[in-house]
Each structure stands twice: as structure tokens, then as C-alpha cells.
């Protein structure tokens, strides 16, 4: 495989666009950050609409990164699994964790490091002495 080539379709991430399927609150922030191909989820969004959007984007050669919220990733779990077993690498899928998942991730980091992340001043001073 040539250097810089990724997946069956080939090509690097250079020159490819970013798309996202997230809740409305995240959509605005991503738009301000320069992501313009955004599927903004509402409470009225049907799963079939999201699946259709996803399938169209995964079939395009110009999409390099797909950002999903944890909720949209849950709704697309069957499609994400199918894509994983197919071996397709592009677009790269990034899942933004939800609020509760942030706390769980922080707890896993704390356990892996072996200490609390939010030490008080006395604890920090004692560890530095």
C-alpha cells in the first residue's frame, strides 16, 4: 500500500471534508468551527432519516471524517457495526461522548492513573514533598 493511502478507496485525509450528525446544540458549535455538512438531530428526527444521511455520506469519496454524538452513534449502531466488519476505514468516525459518558471516562482515567484527578491543595502539596 502506498504511503498516505487509507482503506479500500485509498487516499489520505488531506483535501477531504468533515461531516457530522449531532444534536442541535452541538451542531451550532461545529458549524462555527467550520463543519458545514451537518445533520442536526431534533426530538422529531426519525431513525430512517439519520440512516439515509449516514449511508449517503459513507458512499462519498470526499468525506474524510464523520463526527457523531453518542446518541446518533447508538441510533446507527447496526450500520457502524456493518461498516467495521466490512473493513472500510474512510470516513474516520469520531464519537463525541455524552455528559454521563464523560464522567465514566474520567473515572476510568483515575483508576488507570491510580489517583484522583481533583486533588485538594493539601494532597497536592503532600505528594510534591
RODO-2510 file (C-alpha; in nm, 4 decimals, decimal comma):
residues 129
     n   res          X          Y          Z
     1     x     0,0000     0,0000     0,0000
     2     x     0,1328     0,3447    -0,0882
     3     x     0,2376     0,5738     0,1923
     4     x    -0,0512     0,8028     0,2831
     5     x    -0,3151     0,5658     0,1460
     6     x    -0,6023     0,4586     0,3685
     7     x    -0,8675     0,1930     0,3129
     8     x    -1,0077     0,0289     0,0047
     9     x    -1,0863     0,3617    -0,1604
    10     x    -0,7353     0,4890    -0,0966
    11     x    -0,6296     0,8457    -0,0436
    12     x    -0,5233     1,0395     0,2597
    13     x    -0,7421     1,2623     0,4744
    14     x    -0,5909     1,5672     0,3047
    15     x    -0,8480     1,7503     0,0957
    16     x    -1,1411     1,5579     0,2389
    17     x    -1,4311     1,7210     0,4214
    18     x    -1,5756     1,6698     0,7670
    19     x    -1,9424     1,5918     0,8238
    20     x    -2,1386     1,5475     1,1464
    21     x    -2,4632     1,4031     1,2813
    22     x    -2,5273     1,5528     1,6248
    23     x    -2,7945     1,7155     1,8391
    24     x    -2,8891     2,0760     1,7637
    25     x    -2,6791     2,2187     2,0484
    26     x    -2,3603     2,0608     1,9159
    27     x    -2,4486     2,1417     1,5554
    28     x    -2,4106     2,5163     1,6091
    29     x    -2,0672     2,4787     1,7671
    30     x    -1,9466     2,2506     1,4890
    31     x    -2,0794     2,4910     1,2274
    32     x    -1,8895     2,7773     1,3910
    33     x    -1,5781     2,5551     1,3856
    34     x    -1,6098     2,5153     1,0094
    35     x    -1,8102     2,1941     0,9681
    36     x    -2,0848     2,2662     0,7163
    37     x    -2,2270     1,9223     0,6289
    38     x    -2,4265     1,8686     0,9495
    39     x    -2,7327     1,6567     1,0210
    40     x    -2,8880     1,8310     1,3242
    41     x    -3,0934     1,5883     1,5314
    42     x    -3,4170     1,7079     1,6899
    43     x    -3,6698     1,5290     1,9070
    44     x    -3,8718     1,4746     1,5883
    45     x    -3,5923     1,3145     1,3844
    46     x    -3,6721     0,9622     1,2709
    47     x    -3,4074     0,6915     1,2638
    48     x    -3,4648     0,6258     0,8923
    49     x    -3,3709     0,9896     0,8148
    50     x    -3,0437     0,9529     1,0026
    51     x    -2,9656     0,6163     0,8407
    52     x    -3,0298     0,7624     0,4953
    53     x    -2,7983     1,0568     0,5698
    54     x    -2,5292     0,8184     0,7012
    55     x    -2,5437     0,5864     0,4012
    56     x    -2,5136     0,8758     0,1563
    57     x    -2,2075     1,0125     0,3395
    58     x    -2,0271     0,6796     0,3732
    59     x    -2,0669     0,6266    -0,0005
    60     x    -1,8905     0,9522    -0,0896
    61     x    -1,5177     0,9668    -0,1601
    62     x    -1,4781     1,3273    -0,0437
    63     x    -1,5763     1,2639     0,3214
    64     x    -1,2703     1,2065     0,5421
    65     x    -1,4094     1,2404     0,8952
    66     x    -1,7593     1,1819     1,0311
    67     x    -1,8406     1,3209     1,3759
    68     x    -2,1274     1,1554     1,5642
    69     x    -2,2754     1,2285     1,9043
    70     x    -2,3135     0,9286     2,1328
    71     x    -2,6891     0,9364     2,0697
    72     x    -2,6544     0,9295     1,6902
    73     x    -2,3922     0,6542     1,7219
    74     x    -2,6417     0,4487     1,9253
    75     x    -2,9066     0,5018     1,6592
    76     x    -2,6586     0,3946     1,3900
    77     x    -2,5134     0,1003     1,5836
    78     x    -2,6106    -0,1615     1,3215
    79     x    -2,4681     0,0474     1,0377
    80     x    -2,1480     0,1222     1,2300
    81     x    -2,1003    -0,2475     1,3072
    82     x    -2,1586    -0,3455     0,9443
    83     x    -1,9067    -0,0882     0,8278
    84     x    -1,6497    -0,2048     1,0815
    85     x    -1,6696    -0,5667     0,9654
    86     x    -1,6536    -0,4581     0,6001
    87     x    -1,3057    -0,3165     0,6574
    88     x    -1,3831     0,0334     0,5257
    89     x    -1,1647     0,2899     0,7007
    90     x    -1,2939     0,6113     0,5467
    91     x    -1,4552     0,8182     0,6609
    92     x    -1,2932     0,8012     1,0031
    93     x    -1,5744     0,8036     1,2609
    94     x    -1,5348     1,0080     1,5801
    95     x    -1,7961     0,9756     1,8557
    96     x    -1,8390     1,2684     2,0956
    97     x    -1,9278     1,1282     2,4396
    98     x    -2,2403     1,2445     2,6213
    99     x    -2,2473     1,4017     2,9667
   100     x    -2,2686     1,0776     3,1655
   101     x    -2,0032     0,9184     2,9487
   102     x    -1,7579     1,1980     3,0313
   103     x    -1,7830     1,1089     3,3996
   104     x    -1,7317     0,7402     3,3218
   105     x    -1,4254     0,8188     3,1084
   106     x    -1,2788     1,0356     3,3860
   107     x    -1,3307     0,7543     3,6373
   108     x    -1,1504     0,5085     3,4084
   109     x    -0,8614     0,7542     3,3744
   110     x    -0,8476     0,7994     3,7514
   111     x    -0,8354     0,4244     3,8040
   112     x    -0,5714     0,3785     3,5340
   113     x    -0,3506     0,6525     3,6784
   114     x    -0,4146     0,5314     4,0318
   115     x    -0,5146     0,8617     4,1866
   116     x    -0,7848     1,1247     4,1927
   117     x    -0,7748     1,3877     3,9211
   118     x    -0,9036     1,6626     4,1527
   119     x    -0,6629     1,6616     4,4447
   120     x    -0,7080     1,9332     4,7018
   121     x    -0,4164     2,1690     4,7786
   122     x    -0,3036     1,9726     5,0867
   123     x    -0,2950     1,6453     4,8949
   124     x    -0,1038     1,8076     4,6072
   125     x     0,1493     1,9615     4,8497
   126     x     0,1977     1,6294     5,0316
   127     x     0,2643     1,4476     4,7024
   128     x     0,5158     1,7130     4,5937
   129     x     0,7155     1,6942     4,9221
***
